[in-house]
C-alpha cells in the first residue's frame, strides 16, 4: 500500500498547483477546491487568498 503525500502538482495546476495537489491527495476533483477558494475569496479577498498563499508556501512541489 502506497503512502499518500501531499504535494503541489506540476502539470495540473492553474496558478501554483495547490488545488490540484489537494484534489489528488483527497481523491476529489480539484475543481471543488478551486470553487471553495473562490467562494472564500469573494467576501473581501483575504479569507481566500491568505490560506492559498500559506498552502503555496507550506506544500512542497512534486
C-alpha positions as CSV (number, residue, x, y, z in Angstrom):
1,X,0.0,0.0,0.0
2,X,1.5,3.3,-1.0
3,X,1.6,6.2,1.4
4,X,-0.2,9.4,0.3
5,X,1.9,12.5,0.3
6,X,0.5,16.0,-0.1
7,X,2.4,17.7,-2.9
8,X,1.6,20.6,-5.3
9,X,1.4,19.1,-8.8
10,X,3.5,20.4,-11.7
11,X,1.2,19.8,-14.7
12,X,-2.3,20.0,-13.4
13,X,-2.2,23.4,-11.6
14,X,-3.6,26.6,-12.8
15,X,-1.7,29.0,-10.6
16,X,0.6,27.1,-8.2
17,X,-0.8,23.6,-8.2
18,X,-2.3,23.9,-4.7
19,X,-5.9,22.8,-5.6
20,X,-4.8,20.1,-7.9
21,X,-2.4,18.7,-5.2
22,X,-5.2,18.8,-2.6
23,X,-7.6,17.1,-5.1
24,X,-5.0,14.4,-5.8
25,X,-4.4,13.8,-2.1
26,X,-8.0,13.6,-1.1
27,X,-9.2,11.9,-4.2
28,X,-11.6,14.8,-5.1
29,X,-11.8,16.7,-8.3
30,X,-9.6,19.9,-7.9
31,X,-12.5,21.9,-9.3
32,X,-14.2,21.7,-5.9
33,X,-11.1,23.1,-4.1
34,X,-10.9,25.9,-6.7
35,X,-14.6,26.7,-6.1
36,X,-14.1,26.7,-2.3
37,X,-11.2,29.1,-2.6
38,X,-13.2,31.3,-4.9
39,X,-16.1,31.4,-2.5
40,X,-13.8,32.3,0.3
41,X,-12.2,35.0,-1.8
42,X,-15.5,36.8,-2.6
43,X,-16.1,38.5,0.8
44,X,-13.1,40.7,0.6
45,X,-10.2,38.6,-0.7
46,X,-8.2,37.9,2.4
47,X,-10.2,34.9,3.7
48,X,-9.5,33.1,0.4
49,X,-6.1,34.5,-0.6
50,X,-4.3,34.1,2.7
51,X,-4.9,30.3,3.1
52,X,-4.0,29.8,-0.5
53,X,-0.7,31.6,-0.1
54,X,0.1,29.8,3.1
55,X,-0.6,26.4,1.4
56,X,1.5,27.5,-1.6
57,X,4.5,28.1,0.8
58,X,3.9,25.1,3.0
59,X,3.1,22.3,0.5
60,X,6.2,21.1,-1.3
61,X,6.4,20.9,-5.1
62,X,6.1,17.5,-6.7
